Amino acid sequence: MQQKIVLKVSMHCSKCRTKALKVAAVAYGVTSVALEGAEKDKLVIIGDGVDAACLTEALRKKLCHASIEIVEQVKDSKPEKKEDKKELCICWPPHQVEYYRVVPDPAPAPCTIMVTRKEKEKQFV
């Protein structure tokens, strides 16, 4: 289940914003990161299984102040259609079991490399 986390982070310059975005982007489960607010001081993170407390702590280590404002579940924008669809699986060829048995050759054929000179002359005549 996806969740939306809004964090208020003190970001005074573009370098601080870049740091905050990098820290949030590499966190486990994050799918998107964005800046919001009039002063671009709110970090909006959307992801699956994101730990908001650990993310806030990581932001506090890299930057100075960070606090959690909102943690909520994200609803899918596409409603699922409930239609009865029957899936048909056709396996072709039908499942067959094939057995093979290795049988040794009792009398091996002579090696074709060891052909005598007379036999070669017979082939080309």
C-alpha positions in Angstrom: 0.0 0.0 0.0 1.4 3.3 -1.0 1.7 6.2 1.4 2.3 9.9 1.2 4.6 11.5 3.7 4.9 15.3 4.0 8.0 16.5 5.9 8.8 20.1 6.8 12.6 20.7 6.3 14.5 23.9 6.9 16.1 24.5 3.4 17.6 27.9 2.9 19.3 27.5 -0.5 19.2 25.3 -3.6 22.1 23.3 -2.3 20.1 22.3 0.8 17.1 21.4 -1.3 19.3 19.2 -3.5 20.7 17.4 -0.4 17.2 16.8 1.0 16.0 15.4 -2.3 19.0 13.1 -2.5 18.5 11.8 1.0 14.8 11.1 0.4 15.3 9.6 -3.0 17.7 6.8 -1.8 15.5 5.8 1.1 14.0 2.3 1.0 10.6 2.1 -0.8 10.5 5.7 -2.1 9.0 6.0 -5.6 8.7 9.8 -5.9 10.0 12.9 -4.2 8.8 16.5 -4.7 9.1 19.9 -3.1 6.0 21.8 -2.2 5.0 24.9 -0.3 5.4 28.6 -1.0 9.0 28.6 0.2 9.7 25.1 -1.1 10.2 23.9 2.5 8.0 20.8 2.4 9.2 17.5 1.1 6.5 15.2 -0.3 7.5 11.6 -0.5 5.4 8.8 -2.0 6.4 5.2 -1.6 5.6 1.8 -0.4 6.9 0.8 3.1 8.7 4.0 3.7 9.7 4.5 7.4 8.9 8.1 8.1 10.8 8.3 11.4 14.1 6.9 9.9 13.7 9.3 6.9 13.2 12.2 9.2 16.3 11.2 11.3 18.4 10.9 8.1 17.3 14.4 7.0 18.2 15.8 10.5 21.7 14.4 10.2 22.3 15.9 6.7 20.4 19.1 7.3 19.4 20.8 10.6 15.7 20.7 11.2 13.1 18.2 9.9 9.7 17.3 11.2 6.8 15.0 10.1 3.6 16.8 9.1 1.4 14.3 7.4 1.5 10.5 6.8 -1.4 9.2 4.8 -2.4 6.4 2.5 -2.5 7.2 -1.2 -5.6 6.0 -3.1 -5.3 4.8 -6.6 -6.6 7.2 -9.2 -7.7 4.4 -11.5 -10.7 2.5 -10.1 -10.4 -1.2 -10.7 -13.1 -2.7 -12.9 -14.7 -5.7 -11.5 -15.4 -7.9 -14.4 -15.5 -11.6 -14.5 -12.6 -12.5 -16.7 -11.8 -16.1 -17.0 -8.3 -16.8 -17.9 -7.8 -19.6 -20.3 -4.4 -21.4 -20.2 -3.7 -23.6 -23.2 -0.6 -25.7 -22.8 0.5 -27.0 -26.2 1.7 -29.7 -26.6 -0.1 -31.4 -23.8 2.1 -32.5 -20.9 3.9 -35.6 -22.1 6.6 -37.5 -20.3 9.4 -38.8 -22.6 11.9 -41.4 -21.5 15.2 -42.0 -23.1 17.6 -44.9 -22.6 21.3 -44.8 -23.5 22.3 -48.0 -25.2 26.1 -48.6 -25.8 27.1 -49.7 -29.3 28.5 -53.2 -29.1 30.7 -52.9 -32.2 32.1 -49.4 -32.8 32.7 -48.4 -36.4 36.2 -48.0 -37.6 37.7 -44.6 -37.4 37.2 -42.7 -40.7 40.6 -40.9 -40.2 42.5 -44.2 -40.4 41.6 -45.0 -43.9 44.4 -46.6 -46.0 45.8 -45.1 -49.1 44.2 -47.8 -51.4 40.7 -47.1 -50.0 41.1 -43.4 -50.7 42.2 -44.1 -54.3 39.1 -46.2 -54.7 36.8 -43.4 -53.6 38.2 -41.0 -56.2 38.2 -43.4 -59.2 
